[in-house]
Amino acid sequence: MEKEDLITIGEAASRLGVSLNTLRRWDESGKLPATRKSPGGDRYYSEKDLDILIHDEFKLAYEWAVSDTSTEIPEMFYCPNSAIFQGRLMKMQALITKMPDLQELFSLVVAVTGEIGNNSFDHNLGNWPDVAGVFFGYNVENRSIVLADRGLGILKTLQRVRPQLDNHKDALQVAFTEIISGRSPEERGNGLKFVRNVVAANPISLVFQSGDYQLEIEKETSNLDIKRADKLIRGCIALIKF
């Protein structure tokens, strides 16, 4: 690898918006290997490797959601409060509106994204288990959006008014299909039913996981495919394709 392809650990940390210690841990775990010019020497990073990491938003979000402990994520993807989330949502909308073939779809894509992201803030307010805020990444060229949180999840949210719910599979089914009594949880349920209705009528697909179950809705269909996930996650994660 040529010298000009490498940047220092400090430059890499600044570009990603993470700490030096986080980069050292990522090097040791193999998540983002560093290059050393001599044994025990300073760490250097490939700009190409950084670009690959940045553009693999779903992998970053998933690793954050499944981790047993709160881990640092690149600053460019982290929205600690709803105001920052709304600001970044508007930036995404500005990019999508420039795509000629999405003129009739962009408002719905933004609405679905906003509904899922706002739910994370509305239903974890004052109750975040560890890290407040959401992961929000998007790639308009690849037509994909990723949202994740380390909140209470759908099951615990709905148990406030449906205490008989005892598993994540049933909680997902209820959230996406039923009207629920009780103002705050009902808003979550109604919001996800809105998401389902938009997907059912448009070329948008959704993969949504909470706990140990994953729900998938294909483009232009209202069918819910709910199956057990490989790993238990903290909170929720969603992948939107359009």
C-alpha positions in Angstrom: 0.0 0.0 0.0 1.4 3.4 -1.0 2.1 6.0 1.6 -0.5 8.4 0.2 -3.3 5.9 0.8 -2.7 6.0 4.6 -3.9 8.5 7.2 -3.0 8.7 10.9 -5.1 7.4 13.7 -6.0 10.9 14.7 -7.1 11.8 11.2 -9.2 8.6 11.0 -10.8 9.3 14.4 -11.7 12.9 13.3 -13.2 11.7 10.0 -15.3 9.0 11.6 -16.2 11.0 14.7 -15.1 8.4 17.2 -12.4 8.3 19.8 -8.8 7.0 19.5 -9.6 4.2 22.0 -12.6 3.1 19.8 -10.3 2.8 16.8 -7.8 0.8 18.8 -10.6 -1.6 19.9 -11.8 -1.9 16.3 -8.2 -2.7 15.2 -7.8 -5.4 17.9 -11.2 -6.9 17.0 -10.6 -6.8 13.3 -13.5 -4.5 12.6 -11.2 -1.8 11.1 -7.6 -3.1 11.0 -4.8 -0.7 11.2 -1.5 -0.7 9.3 1.8 -0.4 11.2 5.0 0.6 9.4 7.1 -1.2 12.1 6.2 -3.7 14.9 4.6 -1.8 17.7 4.6 1.4 15.7 1.9 4.0 15.2 -1.4 2.9 13.6 -2.3 4.1 10.2 -5.5 3.6 8.3 -6.5 3.1 4.7 -8.8 5.8 3.3 -10.5 3.1 1.3 -11.2 1.0 4.4 -12.7 4.0 6.0 -15.0 4.6 3.0 -16.1 1.0 3.0 -16.9 1.2 6.7 -18.9 4.4 6.4 -21.0 3.1 3.5 -21.9 -0.1 5.3 -24.5 1.6 7.4 -26.6 -1.5 8.2 -23.6 -3.4 9.5 -22.6 -0.6 11.8 -26.2 -0.1 13.0 -26.7 -3.9 13.6 -23.4 -4.3 15.5 -24.4 -1.3 17.7 -27.9 -2.7 18.3 -26.8 -6.3 19.2 -23.9 -5.3 21.5 -24.3 -6.2 25.1 -22.7 -2.9 26.1 -23.1 0.6 24.6 -20.5 1.0 21.9 -19.4 4.2 20.0 -20.7 4.8 16.5 -19.5 7.3 14.0 -20.8 10.8 14.8 -22.2 11.2 11.3 -24.8 8.5 12.0 -25.7 9.4 15.6 -28.7 11.6 16.4 -28.8 12.1 20.2 -32.1 14.0 20.1 -35.1 14.5 17.9 -34.0 18.0 16.8 -30.8 16.6 15.2 -32.7 13.7 13.7 -35.2 16.1 12.1 -32.4 18.2 10.7 -30.7 15.2 9.1 -34.0 14.0 7.8 -34.4 17.3 6.0 -31.0 16.9 4.5 -31.9 13.5 3.2 -35.1 14.8 1.7 -33.1 17.5 -0.1 -31.0 14.8 -1.7 -33.9 12.6 -2.7 -35.8 15.4 -4.3 -33.0 15.9 -6.8 -33.6 12.4 -8.2 -36.0 12.7 -11.1 -37.4 9.2 -10.9 -38.4 9.7 -7.2 -40.5 12.9 -7.5 -43.7 11.0 -6.7 -42.2 8.8 -4.0 -39.8 11.0 -2.0 -42.4 12.4 0.4 -43.5 8.9 1.3 -39.9 7.7 1.9 -39.3 10.7 4.1 -42.6 10.1 6.0 -41.8 6.4 6.6 -38.3 7.3 7.8 -39.6 10.1 10.1 -42.3 7.9 11.6 -39.9 5.1 12.6 -37.3 7.6 13.9 -39.7 9.7 15.8 -41.2 6.6 17.4 -37.8 5.9 18.9 -37.7 9.3 20.6 -41.4 9.4 21.6 -41.6 6.0 23.2 -38.2 6.0 25.0 -38.4 9.5 26.4 -37.0 9.3 29.9 -36.6 5.5 29.7 -33.6 4.9 27.6 -31.9 1.8 29.0 -28.3 3.1 28.2 -27.7 5.2 25.1 -30.3 7.8 24.2 -30.8 8.6 20.5 -30.9 6.8 17.2 -28.5 5.6 14.5 -29.6 7.2 11.2 -27.8 6.4 8.0 -28.7 6.5 4.4 -27.3 6.0 0.9 -29.6 7.6 -1.7 -27.6 6.1 -4.6 -28.2 2.6 -3.2 -31.8 3.6 -2.3 -31.4 2.4 1.3 -32.0 3.9 4.8 -31.0 2.4 8.2 -32.5 3.4 11.6 -31.7 1.8 14.9 -32.0 2.5 18.6 -31.0 0.8 21.9 -34.3 1.6 23.5 -37.0 -0.4 25.2 -38.2 -2.2 22.0 -41.7 -2.9 20.8 -42.6 -5.5 23.4 -42.0 -3.4 26.5 -43.6 -0.4 24.9 -46.8 -2.3 24.1 -46.9 -4.2 27.5 -47.9 -0.9 29.1 -51.4 -1.4 27.7 -51.2 -5.0 26.6 -49.6 -6.7 29.6 -50.6 -10.2 28.3 -48.0 -9.8 25.4 -45.1 -12.0 26.3 -42.9 -12.3 23.2 -41.4 -10.1 20.5 -43.2 -12.0 17.6 -46.7 -11.2 18.9 -45.6 -7.6 19.8 -44.5 -7.0 16.2 -47.8 -8.5 14.8 -49.9 -6.3 17.1 -47.8 -3.1 16.4 -48.2 -3.4 12.6 -51.8 -4.6 12.5 -53.9 -3.6 15.5 -55.4 -0.5 17.0 -54.2 -0.2 20.6 -55.8 1.6 23.4 -53.6 4.0 25.5 -52.3 7.2 24.1 -48.5 6.8 23.9 -48.3 3.1 22.9 -51.3 3.6 20.5 -49.3 6.3 18.7 -46.5 3.8 18.2 -48.9 1.2 16.9 -50.7 3.6 14.6 -47.4 4.9 13.3 -46.2 1.4 12.3 -49.6 0.6 10.7 -49.1 3.8 8.6 -45.7 2.5 7.6 -47.2 -0.8 6.6 -49.9 0.9 4.5 -47.4 3.1 2.7 -45.2 0.1 1.9 -48.2 -1.9 0.7 -49.1 0.7 -1.9 -45.7 1.7 -3.1 -42.3 0.4 -4.3 -40.8 0.5 -0.8 -39.7 -2.5 1.3 -39.1 -2.7 5.0 -37.1 -5.1 7.3 -37.8 -4.3 11.0 -36.4 -6.1 14.0 -37.2 -5.8 17.7 -35.9 -8.2 20.3 -35.4 -11.6 18.7 -37.9 -11.4 15.9 -37.7 -9.8 12.5 -40.5 -8.6 10.3 -40.3 -8.1 6.6 -42.7 -6.4 4.2 -42.0 -6.6 0.5 -42.6 -3.8 -1.9 -46.3 -3.2 -2.8 -47.6 -6.0 -0.5 -49.2 -5.8 2.9 -48.1 -9.4 3.9 -46.1 -9.6 7.1 -43.3 -12.2 7.1 -42.3 -12.5 10.8 -39.5 -14.9 11.7 -37.0 -15.5 14.5 -33.8 -13.4 14.1 -30.3 -14.7 14.4 -29.5 -12.4 17.3 -31.3 -10.5 20.0 -31.1 -6.8 19.6 -31.4 -3.9 22.0 -34.4 -1.8 20.9 -35.2 -1.7 17.2 -33.5 -1.7 13.8 -35.1 -0.9 10.4 -33.8 -1.2 6.9 -35.9 0.7 4.3 -35.3 0.1 0.5 -36.9 2.2 -2.2 
